[in-house]
Amino acid sequence: MIEPVWVWGVPFAPMTLEETVEAVDALIDDRRPSYFITANLHYLMLSNENPDLAAVNERAAFILADGAPVVWAARNRSTPLPERVAGADLIFHLCDLSARKGRRLFFLGAPEGVAEEAAEKLRDRYPGIQVVGTECPPFRKPTEEEHEQLLGRIRAAHPDILFVAFGQPKGERWIFDNLDRLGVPVCVQVGASLEFAAGRFARAPRWMQRTGLEWVFRLLQEPRRLFSRYARNAWFMGRMIVQDRIRDPDSSRTTRAASSTAVEPGRRAG
């Protein structure tokens, strides 16, 4: 087990993208139901606002830093986080792994038609990939019968990885509540990553991703949906930075770095 790095109440695994892929592969080989979380600034804010997410975070196999502000905030810790592991990047690396090793994938959620479009594009990009199921449940709360039938279809498909796109924190809660009944070796909430894979949204240029400015690109794509979220994220980050400085007055260097990026691309709220 890797000693976690605590950032603003959430324990992060100090893992690179390559190490994450290896860890997911090991979880699949282990065959026990598990999940991991890719946590951006928005998810940290939600974890601070919703006490029930502490149990969700605790049971996760590991939590990844999906946000430049998270990585910058960890620079003061005894063990820094090596890099941002973005879910929008990780999904492609896990698809590559799956194509090479015959892992079975299931896409659940996202807007109507997105999961199917993502599956088609990923099959073209990674020949031999096995997408064994796609589902787009209605946005309303399902009936008990609908819920049971959905779980049954997922179990019957025998996926090795279940990608859930229900939004934060709905996706993480859904996985936590249904993990043992699903019996899937690896589950992860991926938010808008399926939409990136389907080509519904474009990723920001690499230089914007490296400098923590990807949120600007995403805001221009969906200003109505994202503006209020990013404003809340910025307010939360400001409060956390102040708290860090009170605890450690020598943290001003990290504070300046983190404050240069007010927000970051968030997942769809559920």
N, C-alpha and C positions, 0 to 999 in steps of 0.2 A: 504494500500500500504506500502511495506517495503522500507525504505530509501535506495537507491542504494549505493554501495561502488565503487567509481571510481578508476579504475586501468588503467593507460596509455591510457586514452581517452575513455574507455568503462565502462558503468555502470553495475555493477554486483549485483545480488540479494544475500544477505547473507543467503543462504538456504542450508540445509542438503539434502541428497538424499531422506530421508523419507519425509521431508517437500515438496520437489519437486514433488514427486508422489501425495501427497495430493493436491498440487496446480494445477497439471494437471487434476486431477479428478474434481476439482471445476470448471475449465475452460470448461470441457466437459458438466457439469451440466448447465453452463451458456448458452451454445449453440451458442454463438456469434463466428464468425470466429476469430481465434487468432493463434499466433505462439510464440514459445520461441526459444532461441538460446543457444547452448552449445559452449562456446567460449574458445578455447585453445590459446596458445601463437601465433600460426600461424594466427588465426583469428584476434588477436589484431594487429599484424603487417599489415594485410590486411586492417583493419579499419583505421589505420594511413595512409596507402598509397592511399586509395580510399575514397574520401570525400562523395560519394553517399551512403556509408554504414552507415553514421550517421543517415539518415532517416530510414534505415532498423532497426538499433539498437533501435532507439527511439520508433518505433511502436511495438516492441516486448513486450509481456506480462512480460517477465523477461529474463535475461541473466545469465547463469550459468558458474561457473568457472570450465572448463574442462581442468585443467592443474595445476600441482604442482607449477610452477613458478608464476602463477597468484595468487595462495593462499599465497605464501611466500611474494610476492610484496605487498599484502594487509595488512601485519602484522603491518605496520607503520600507517595505516589509523585509524581514530577514531573508526570505526567498522571493525574488521577483518572478513575475509571470513571463515566460520566454517570448511569447508572441500572441497576437490575436488569432483565434481559431474561429473563423466566421462560418456559420451554418451554410451560407450561400456558396462557400467554397467546399466545405466538407461533404456536402451531398454528392458532388461530382467525384470526389476521391473515393467515397464509399461505393459509388456505382462502378467505378473502375475496379475496386477490390472485388466487388460482387461478380463482375464479368470474368475476372481472372480466376476466381476460386469457386464459382458456381453457387454463390450465395443468392437466396431468394428474397425479393423485395416486395413490399406492399405499400401503396400510397393511399393515405386516408385523409380526406378533408380538402380544403382550399375551395375557391369558387367553382361553380358548375363547369365541367369540362377541363379544368386545369390538370387534374391528376392524369387523365387520359392523354392530354397533349404532352405533358412531361414524360410519360412513359414512352410515347412514340419517338420523341426527340432523343431520349436517352438510349433507346434501342438502336437508333441510327448511329449515335456517337460511340456506343460501347457494344459492339457485336457480341452476341451470346448472353447478354444480360437477361436475367429472368425476373420480370415484373409479374408476379403471380396474382396480383389483384389491385384494383383501384375502386375507391368508394368516395362518394360525395354526399354525406348525410345532409338532410335539410337543416337550416340554421335554427329552426325551432327546436324545443326540447323533444327528443324522441319519446315515444311510448315505451313502456317496459318491454313489450313484444318486439318492437323495432330494435331496441337496444340489444336484446338477447339474440336476435337474428343476425345483427351486425357482428357481434362477438363470435357467433358460430361460423360465419363466413370467413372471418379472419383466421380462426383456428383451423378451418378446413383447408385453407390455402397453404398452411405450414410455412409462413415467411420466416426468414432469419433476421430481417430488419424490418421494422414497421415505422415508416415515416408518417408522422401525424401533423397536420396543418390546421389546427383548430384555433390558433392564436394564443397569446399569453394572457393570463395563466391557465386558461381553459384547457389547453392541450396537456400541460404538465399535470394538472389535476386529474384529467381523464385517464392518462396513463397510470398515475399512482393508484387511482381507484380500481382499475381493471387489470392491473399487471398480472396477478396470479391467474386470473381466469383466461387471459389471452394466451399465456404460455409461450410468448415470443422471446427469443434470446436477447434481442436488443430493440428497444423502442426509443424514439426521440421526437420531440416536438420541433418542427422545422419552420413553422410560420410561412413567410413569403418565399422560402427557398424553392418550393415547387413551382411558384409563378416565375421565378428566375429560370428554372430548368425548362419550363414550357415556353419561354420567350415572351411572356406577357410583360415583363419589366426588364430593362437593361441594367447591368451592373455599372457602377461608377468607374471612371478610368482608374487604373492602378495607382496613379500618383495621388488621387483623392482618397483611395482606400488606405494608402501608406501614411498619409498625413492626417488621418482622422476626419476628413471632410466629406466622407461618403454621405453623411446625413443631408448635406446641402443638395446633392444630386437627387436623393430620394424625396426630399421635400418638394423639389421642383416637379417631380413626377406625380405626387399625390398631396398637394398642399392642403386641401380641405381636411383630409383624414389625419394627416401627420402633424399639422401645426400645433394643435393643442397638446398632443402627446409630447412633442419635443420640448415645448415650453415647460411642461411638468417635469420632464427629465432634467432640464437645465436647472430648475429650482431645487430639485432633489440633490443634484450633484453639488450645487453651491453649498447647501447645508452640510453635506458630508465633508466637503473640503474644509469648511470652517471647523467642524468637529475634529478632523485630522490635525489641523494646525493648533488647536487648543491642546490636544494630547501630545503633539510633537511639533514644537515651534520651528524645528529645523527642516520641516517638510515643504518649505516655500518653493523649492525648485520643482518638485512634483506638482504642487498646486498650480504653478504657472503653466506647466505642460498640460495638465488636465483641463484647465479653464480655457485653453485655446480652442478646445472643441466642446461646445456647449451641449450637444446632443449627438445621437448616432442613429443609424437605421434601426428601427424597432420592428418587432414582429406584429402581425395583425392581432389586435386585441380581440379577445373572445368574450 
